[in-house]
Amino acid sequence: MSHLINRKQFIKRASVAGTSLLLSPYLSSGTDFFKGSPNKKVIVGVMGTNSRGLFLAKTFAQLPDVEVGYICDPDATVLAKTIDAVAAITGKKPAGFSDIRKLLERKDFDGLAIAAPDHWHTPAAIMAMQAGKHVYVEKPCSHNPREGEMIVAATDKYKRLVQMGSQRRTFSNVKDMISKLHNGVIGRVYFARGWYVNNRKSIGKGNVVAVPQNLDFDLWQGPAPRREYKSNLIHYNWHWFWHWGTGEALNNGTHELDVIRWGLGVDYPDKVVSGGGRFQFQDDWETPDTQTITYNFPNNTACTWEGRSCNNYPSEGSGRGVIFYGEKGTIVYPGANSYKIFDNTNKLVSEMNDDTPFDASNQVSPLEKLDGLHLLNFVEAIREKEKINAPILEGHKSTLLPQLGNIAFRVGRTLNCDPANGHILNDKEAMMLWSREYEKGWEIKI
C-alpha cells in the first residue's frame, strides 16, 4: 500500500497545510453534529466500491481515529474485495451489505460515503440523512437538477453534514490561488476556461445477456426505472448512458467548473450554450465524447468548459485545468495543487508549485494523497474541529452548471436561466429534463 498515504503522513500533511486544516474555525457549539469526546473514533460506511469507492474505503481506513465499519455493494465480488482490502490495512474486516436500506438500519456508525453510480447519489444521501448519518457524496451530487435541489433541502431539514467530493476546495494552494484572485492579483476577472481530456476506447455494441451471478442488478438500478442488463454497462460504462450516468461533463467537468465558479464569484448562470456529439466511435455511448459549454453570468463574466473523452492532446501542457483571465493578467491552474500568475504582458510574475504526483487521466484518483485531506476534512467536521470545505449547497451549484450544459446539448439550443436559482426560462421541453421518473417504490421523499 505504499502508494497510499498512512495515518502518520496524514497528520504530518495536515500540520503542513496549516490554516486549511488544523487552524480552521470550529463549528458553533450549539450544533448536534457530534456528541461525546471530540477525539472519539468516527465510524463510516462506504457505498459503491468497485473503483472510486474502493479508494475511499482504503483512504478512510488510514485516517487517524477513523474506522471503516461497513461496506455496501450489490456485487458480491466487489464487496468481498473491498472488505479484504480494508482488513489488509486495519487488521479488522468491516461488515458487508448488498442493500443500502439494510445498512442504514444500523445505528452504530456516523457517516456514509457514496461512490455508487450517479443515479444513486441523491437518493442514497437523503436516505442516509433520514437515518441520522452525515454524508460524503462523490461528484456529481445529483443525477439531475431537481435532485440537487432535493439534497440541499434534505440537508436543511435533517441538519446533517453533507460534503461533496470537490477535493480542490481543500487543496492548500488552490485556496491560496482563489484568495489572491479575489484580492485582485490580476484585476477584475471576467472570463475563465476549463478543460478535461482523455483517451477512452469504444464501448462497442452491448447485448442483452444474463445478469452475472455475483451481481444483484435490481439493487444496482435501485431508484432508476428498470432496464435490461447489457454486456457493456457495468462497471464503468454506465457513465455514458443518460439513464444512469451524466457524461464527461459531470464525471469530470464538475471539478473544473467548481473551481471556475469559485474564482469568478458566481452562483447561477443566465445563459447556457452547448455543442458537441459522439464523434469518435459508433457504438452504444449516448452522451457526448466531445463537448463545449459556454456560460454567461449576471455579474458580467463568462466561462467555457471543453471535454474531449477520446482525444487526450493536452492544453497548456495538462490534461485538465482552468485559466482565469483578468484586466491585469492571467492565472493558469493545471488541475493539481500548483498555479502560475502572469501579468498583462504575459510575463510570469509568480508561481506556486506542489510536487504531489498528479495523473490527470487516472479514473480513480488523479491526486490520491491530496484527496485524502478532503476526506480528513469531512471527519474533522463531524468532530466539530473544522468547517466543511465543500458544503452541499456549493456542490449543487457547481453540479448544476454541467447539468445545464447537458440539457442545452440535448435540446440543441441556448438556455436562458433565472440567475436566482438556475431554472430554465420559457422552455418546457428543456425543463422536462430538470428531473426524472423513478422506479415504483423507490421515489425520493424528504
Secondary structure per residue as TSV (DSSP state, phi and psi in degrees):
chain	resnum	aa	ss	phi	psi
A	1	M	-	360.0	29.7
A	2	S	T	-66.0	-22.7
A	3	H	T	-78.2	-10.6
A	4	L	S	-103.4	144.2
A	5	I	-	-76.1	138.3
A	6	N	-	-91.2	177.5
A	7	R	H	-59.5	-45.4
A	8	K	H	-63.7	-38.6
A	9	Q	H	-65.5	-36.5
A	10	F	H	-60.7	-45.5
A	11	I	H	-62.9	-41.0
A	12	K	H	-63.3	-44.6
A	13	R	H	-65.0	-37.3
A	14	A	H	-61.5	-39.2
A	15	S	H	-65.8	-41.6
A	16	V	H	-64.1	-37.4
A	17	A	H	-65.7	-23.0
A	18	G	G	60.6	-116.8
A	19	T	G	-62.5	-24.3
A	20	S	G	-73.6	-14.9
A	21	L	T	-130.1	-79.5
A	22	L	T	-67.5	-25.0
A	23	L	T	-98.2	9.4
A	24	S	S	-65.2	145.0
A	25	P	-	-67.1	149.8
A	26	Y	-	-71.3	155.3
A	27	L	-	-68.7	159.4
A	28	S	-	-60.7	144.7
A	29	S	T	-67.7	-13.1
A	30	G	T	-82.9	-4.2
A	31	T	-	-75.0	158.4
A	32	D	-	-112.1	26.2
A	33	F	S	-63.2	-32.4
A	34	F	-	-147.7	130.5
A	35	K	-	-116.1	147.2
A	36	G	S	96.7	-164.4
A	37	S	-	-62.2	137.1
A	38	P	T	-66.1	-12.7
A	39	N	T	-98.7	7.1
A	40	K	-	-59.8	143.8
A	41	K	-	-62.0	135.3
A	42	V	E	-97.3	128.3
A	43	I	E	-108.3	129.0
A	44	V	E	-123.9	155.6
A	45	G	E	-113.8	152.4
A	46	V	E	-126.3	128.9
A	47	M	E	-112.7	126.7
A	48	G	-	83.2	88.8
A	49	T	-	-125.6	26.0
A	50	N	S	-70.9	-38.2
A	51	S	S	-129.7	-91.6
A	52	R	H	-59.6	-37.4
A	53	G	H	-65.2	-32.9
A	54	L	H	-63.9	-42.5
A	55	F	H	-60.9	-44.8
A	56	L	H	-60.4	-45.4
A	57	A	H	-61.3	-44.9
A	58	K	H	-67.7	-35.0
A	59	T	H	-74.0	-45.2
A	60	F	H	-55.9	-38.5
A	61	A	H	-63.9	-20.1
A	62	Q	H	-99.6	-4.4
A	63	L	S	-74.4	149.1
A	64	P	T	-65.3	133.3
A	65	D	T	57.2	37.5
A	66	V	E	-126.2	136.1
A	67	E	E	-121.4	130.0
A	68	V	E	-85.8	98.6
A	69	G	E	-86.6	-25.8
A	70	Y	E	-143.6	144.5
A	71	I	E	-125.0	137.3
A	72	C	E	-130.2	122.2
A	73	D	-	-158.3	137.7
A	74	P	S	-77.7	-4.3
A	75	D	B	-100.3	113.7
A	76	A	H	-62.2	-33.8
A	77	T	H	-67.1	-45.3
A	78	V	H	-63.7	-42.3
A	79	L	H	-58.4	-48.6
A	80	A	H	-64.9	-40.7
A	81	K	H	-61.2	-42.2
A	82	T	H	-69.5	-42.2
A	83	I	H	-58.8	-44.3
A	84	D	H	-65.6	-37.7
A	85	A	H	-65.5	-42.0
A	86	V	H	-66.8	-42.3
A	87	A	H	-62.5	-33.2
A	88	A	H	-65.5	-27.2
A	89	I	H	-85.3	-44.0
A	90	T	H	-104.5	-18.7
A	91	G	S	81.8	5.1
A	92	K	S	-133.8	129.9
A	93	K	-	-83.4	126.8
A	94	P	-	-70.4	158.2
A	95	A	E	-77.3	147.3
A	96	G	E	-112.2	141.9
A	97	F	E	-135.1	146.5
A	98	S	S	-97.4	-22.4
A	99	D	-	-114.9	117.4
A	100	I	H	-61.5	-29.8
A	101	R	H	-64.1	-37.4
A	102	K	H	-70.9	-40.3
A	103	L	H	-60.2	-42.5
A	104	L	T	-72.6	-4.7
A	105	E	T	-76.3	-16.8
A	106	R	-	-74.3	137.0
A	107	K	-	-98.3	-8.7
A	108	D	S	-99.9	34.4
A	109	F	-	-145.0	158.0
A	110	D	-	-97.4	-36.2
A	111	G	E	-144.7	154.0
A	112	L	E	-117.9	127.9
A	113	A	E	-100.1	128.9
A	114	I	E	-114.4	116.5
A	115	A	-	-130.8	23.8
A	116	A	S	-70.2	173.2
A	117	P	-	-56.1	158.2
A	118	D	G	-54.4	-35.5
A	119	H	G	-67.5	-12.1
A	120	W	G	-95.6	-15.4
A	121	H	H	-59.2	-55.9
A	122	T	H	-70.4	-46.9
A	123	P	H	-56.0	-44.9
A	124	A	H	-66.8	-38.7
A	125	A	H	-63.4	-43.6
A	126	I	H	-67.6	-41.8
A	127	M	H	-58.9	-41.0
A	128	A	H	-65.9	-44.3
A	129	M	H	-61.2	-39.9
A	130	Q	H	-63.7	-26.8
A	131	A	T	-88.7	5.6
A	132	G	T	87.2	14.5
A	133	K	-	-97.8	148.4
A	134	H	E	-79.4	160.8
A	135	V	E	-134.1	132.0
A	136	Y	E	-110.7	113.2
A	137	V	E	-116.9	128.2
A	138	E	-	-66.3	157.1
A	139	K	S	-72.9	152.1
A	140	P	S	-74.3	149.8
A	141	C	S	-71.2	-11.1
A	142	S	-	-150.5	157.0
A	143	H	S	-82.6	-25.0
A	144	N	S	-152.6	163.0
A	145	P	H	-59.0	-38.2
A	146	R	H	-61.9	-39.0
A	147	E	H	-63.2	-36.4
A	148	G	H	-60.3	-42.4
A	149	E	H	-64.1	-36.2
A	150	M	H	-70.7	-39.0
A	151	I	H	-68.5	-33.8
A	152	V	H	-66.6	-44.4
A	153	A	H	-62.9	-38.3
A	154	A	H	-66.7	-37.3
A	155	T	H	-60.5	-42.8
A	156	D	H	-65.9	-38.4
A	157	K	H	-72.6	-45.9
A	158	Y	H	-94.5	-4.7
A	159	K	T	55.3	44.0
A	160	R	-	-108.0	154.7
A	161	L	-	-78.0	133.8
A	162	V	E	-132.4	115.7
A	163	Q	E	-107.2	127.4
A	164	M	E	-90.4	152.9
A	165	G	S	-75.8	48.1
A	166	S	-	-90.3	76.5
A	167	Q	G	-60.4	-28.5
A	168	R	G	-63.3	-18.6
A	169	R	G	-66.5	-15.9
A	170	T	T	-105.1	-16.5
A	171	F	-	-65.4	125.9
A	172	S	H	-59.9	-46.2
A	173	N	H	-73.4	-28.8
A	174	V	H	-67.6	-41.6
A	175	K	H	-61.8	-39.8
A	176	D	H	-64.3	-41.5
A	177	M	H	-62.1	-45.3
A	178	I	H	-64.7	-39.1
A	179	S	H	-61.4	-45.3
A	180	K	H	-64.3	-39.0
A	181	L	H	-59.9	-47.2
A	182	H	H	-69.2	-22.8
A	183	N	T	-91.2	9.9
A	184	G	T	87.5	25.0
A	185	V	T	-62.5	-28.7
A	186	I	T	-120.7	27.7
A	187	G	S	73.3	-161.3
A	188	R	S	-68.2	126.3
A	189	V	E	-89.5	126.9
A	190	Y	E	-125.1	-8.0
A	191	F	E	-151.7	145.0
A	192	A	E	-140.0	150.6
A	193	R	E	-130.3	128.8
A	194	G	E	-120.4	157.2
A	195	W	E	-154.3	158.1
A	196	Y	E	-149.1	133.4
A	197	V	E	-131.2	154.2
A	198	N	-	-153.7	-179.5
A	199	N	B	-132.5	56.9
A	200	R	-	-73.4	144.3
A	201	K	-	-91.0	169.5
A	202	S	-	-64.4	144.6
A	203	I	-	-94.6	-1.9
A	204	G	-	69.0	-166.5
A	205	K	-	-105.6	117.2
A	206	G	-	-82.2	154.1
A	207	N	-	-112.3	148.3
A	208	V	B	-72.8	117.6
A	209	V	-	-133.7	172.0
A	210	A	-	-66.4	143.3
A	211	V	-	-68.2	133.8
A	212	P	-	-56.0	145.1
A	213	Q	T	-61.9	-27.6
A	214	N	T	-80.0	-7.7
A	215	L	B	-112.7	128.9
A	216	D	-	-92.1	92.9
A	217	F	H	-68.5	-28.0
A	218	D	H	-64.5	-44.3
A	219	L	H	-69.6	-34.6
A	220	W	H	-61.4	-41.9
A	221	Q	H	-74.0	-36.5
A	222	G	T	49.4	-114.8
A	223	P	T	-74.2	-11.9
A	224	A	S	-79.4	137.0
A	225	P	-	-53.1	142.7
A	226	R	-	-66.0	134.8
A	227	R	-	-129.1	158.7
A	228	E	-	-70.5	150.5
A	229	Y	-	-75.8	132.7
A	230	K	B	-121.8	154.4
A	231	S	T	-68.8	-16.9
A	232	N	T	-116.0	31.4
A	233	L	-	-102.5	-47.6
A	234	I	T	-114.9	133.0
A	235	H	T	-110.8	-4.0
A	236	Y	T	-120.6	-31.2
A	237	N	G	-70.7	-9.1
A	238	W	G	-56.9	-23.8
A	239	H	G	-53.7	-29.7
A	240	W	G	-101.1	12.1
A	241	F	S	-114.7	126.4
A	242	W	T	-58.3	-28.8
A	243	H	T	-63.5	-35.1
A	244	W	T	-118.7	-32.0
A	245	G	-	-109.4	-172.8
A	246	T	-	-138.5	8.6
A	247	G	H	78.5	179.7
A	248	E	H	-66.5	-29.1
A	249	A	H	-59.4	-36.3
A	250	L	H	-97.6	-30.8
A	251	N	H	-60.9	-38.2
A	252	N	T	-130.8	-36.9
A	253	G	H	-59.7	-25.8
A	254	T	H	-54.2	-36.9
A	255	H	H	-64.2	-52.2
A	256	E	H	-64.3	-41.1
A	257	L	H	-68.4	-28.6
A	258	D	H	-66.1	-45.6
A	259	V	H	-63.4	-41.1
A	260	I	H	-62.1	-48.4
A	261	R	H	-62.9	-40.1
A	262	W	H	-60.5	-47.7
A	263	G	H	-69.1	-40.8
A	264	L	H	-75.7	-15.3
A	265	G	T	69.7	42.5
A	266	V	-	-121.1	159.9
A	267	D	-	-110.6	-73.0
A	268	Y	-	-119.9	145.8
A	269	P	-	-82.3	164.4
A	270	D	S	-110.4	-7.1
A	271	K	E	-152.1	136.7
A	272	V	E	-137.2	131.1
A	273	V	E	-130.2	141.3
A	274	S	E	-147.0	143.9
A	275	G	E	-142.7	161.0
A	276	G	E	151.2	-155.0
A	277	G	E	168.5	-179.1
A	278	R	-	-95.5	96.3
A	279	F	-	-104.4	-36.3
A	280	Q	S	-72.5	-41.7
A	281	F	-	-132.1	156.9
A	282	Q	-	-106.6	96.5
A	283	D	S	-148.9	-158.1
A	284	D	S	-83.3	-6.6
A	285	W	-	-59.8	122.2
A	286	E	-	-98.3	-36.1
A	287	T	S	-78.4	165.9
A	288	P	-	-66.4	139.7
A	289	D	S	-93.9	-10.3
A	290	T	E	-139.7	124.7
A	291	Q	E	-154.4	140.3
A	292	T	E	-123.0	142.8
A	293	I	E	-131.8	133.9
A	294	T	E	-120.5	135.7
A	295	Y	E	-125.2	139.1
A	296	N	E	-111.8	140.9
A	297	F	E	-118.6	155.9
A	298	P	T	-69.1	-10.2
A	299	N	T	-93.6	24.9
A	300	N	T	63.8	43.0
A	301	T	E	-130.0	167.5
A	302	A	E	-152.8	167.1
A	303	C	E	-155.6	164.1
A	304	T	E	-132.4	153.3
A	305	W	E	-130.8	135.5
A	306	E	E	-121.3	129.1
A	307	G	E	-119.8	131.3
A	308	R	E	-129.5	100.4
A	309	S	S	-76.7	-23.0
A	310	C	B	-123.7	17.8
A	311	N	-	-148.2	111.9
A	312	N	-	-100.8	26.9
A	313	Y	-	-63.1	125.9
A	314	P	-	-75.5	160.9
A	315	S	B	-115.5	133.1
A	316	E	T	54.5	29.9
A	317	G	T	79.0	7.5
A	318	S	B	-134.0	148.4
A	319	G	S	-76.2	-12.4
A	320	R	E	-155.3	158.3
A	321	G	E	163.5	-174.1
A	322	V	E	-143.3	142.0
A	323	I	E	-122.9	131.7
A	324	F	E	-105.8	131.5
A	325	Y	E	-112.1	126.2
A	326	G	E	-128.7	178.8
A	327	E	T	-65.0	-29.1
A	328	K	T	-118.1	9.7
A	329	G	E	160.2	-162.5
A	330	T	E	-144.1	143.5
A	331	I	E	-117.3	128.8
A	332	V	E	-109.2	120.7
A	333	Y	E	-117.8	107.6
A	334	P	-	-85.7	27.6
A	335	G	S	91.4	-5.3
A	336	A	S	-111.3	-118.9
A	337	N	S	-128.3	32.6
A	338	S	-	-130.4	160.3
A	339	Y	E	-159.5	163.0
A	340	K	E	-130.7	144.8
A	341	I	E	-116.4	129.1
A	342	F	E	-118.1	146.8
A	343	D	E	-83.4	-174.6
A	344	N	T	-79.6	4.8
A	345	T	T	-104.8	9.6
A	346	N	-	69.5	21.6
A	347	K	-	-86.3	132.3
A	348	L	E	-68.8	120.9
A	349	V	E	-107.4	-24.3
A	350	S	E	-166.2	159.1
A	351	E	E	-152.4	154.1
A	352	M	E	-126.2	123.4
A	353	N	-	-117.0	147.8
A	354	D	-	-137.8	126.0
A	355	D	-	-91.0	14.5
A	356	T	S	-58.7	130.5
A	357	P	-	-55.0	137.0
A	358	F	-	-137.6	124.3
A	359	D	-	-127.7	100.1
A	360	A	T	-61.5	-26.8
A	361	S	T	-89.2	-3.7
A	362	N	-	-64.9	118.8
A	363	Q	S	-76.6	-15.8
A	364	V	S	-97.1	-54.0
A	365	S	-	-161.2	98.1
A	366	P	T	-60.6	-25.8
A	367	L	T	-132.6	71.3
A	368	E	H	-55.6	-47.8
A	369	K	H	-69.7	-41.1
A	370	L	H	-70.0	-33.7
A	371	D	H	-58.7	-34.1
A	372	G	H	-60.7	-29.8
A	373	L	H	-68.5	-28.4
A	374	H	H	-70.4	-37.9
A	375	L	H	-68.0	-38.0
A	376	L	H	-62.4	-39.4
A	377	N	H	-59.6	-39.2
A	378	F	H	-61.6	-49.0
A	379	V	H	-72.4	-32.2
A	380	E	H	-69.0	-30.3
A	381	A	H	-68.7	-37.0
A	382	I	H	-60.5	-37.1
A	383	R	T	-78.3	-0.9
A	384	E	T	66.3	27.1
A	385	K	S	-95.8	-17.8
A	386	E	S	-144.1	160.4
A	387	K	-	-83.0	145.6
A	388	I	-	-69.3	136.4
A	389	N	S	-84.0	-26.5
A	390	A	S	-129.0	68.3
A	391	P	B	-61.6	155.6
A	392	I	H	-66.1	-27.3
A	393	L	H	-62.9	-42.6
A	394	E	H	-66.3	-38.7
A	395	G	H	-61.9	-41.0
A	396	H	H	-63.1	-44.8
A	397	K	H	-60.8	-40.7
A	398	S	H	-75.7	-29.6
A	399	T	H	-72.7	-35.1
A	400	L	H	-62.9	-33.6
A	401	L	H	-58.2	-55.4
A	402	P	H	-66.9	-28.8
A	403	Q	H	-61.6	-43.6
A	404	L	H	-63.5	-38.3
A	405	G	H	-60.4	-42.2
A	406	N	H	-66.2	-39.0
A	407	I	H	-64.6	-43.9
A	408	A	H	-60.1	-40.6
A	409	F	H	-63.1	-43.8
A	410	R	H	-71.6	-33.5
A	411	V	H	-91.0	-13.9
A	412	G	T	74.8	32.6
A	413	R	S	-157.4	168.5
A	414	T	-	-67.3	138.3
A	415	L	E	-102.5	130.7
A	416	N	E	-100.4	128.2
A	417	C	B	-121.9	155.0
A	418	D	-	-78.3	114.9
A	419	P	T	-67.5	-6.0
A	420	A	T	-82.9	-26.7
A	421	N	T	-149.0	-0.7
A	422	G	-	83.0	-0.3
A	423	H	-	-63.1	143.2
A	424	I	B	-78.7	132.4
A	425	L	-	-98.1	135.0
A	426	N	S	55.2	41.0
A	427	D	-	-149.8	88.3
A	428	K	H	-64.0	-37.3
A	429	E	H	-63.5	-44.1
A	430	A	H	-65.9	-40.4
A	431	M	H	-68.3	-17.4
A	432	M	G	-65.6	-22.9
A	433	L	G	-90.4	3.5
A	434	W	G	-68.4	-26.6
A	435	S	S	-139.3	-172.5
A	436	R	-	-144.8	168.2
A	437	E	-	-88.0	154.1
A	438	Y	-	-121.3	154.0
A	439	E	-	-61.8	138.5
A	440	K	T	-57.0	129.9
A	441	G	T	93.5	-9.9
A	442	W	-	-113.2	12.7
A	443	E	-	-60.9	145.4
A	444	I	-	-83.1	129.1
A	445	K	-	-129.4	132.0
A	446	I	-	-99.1	360.0
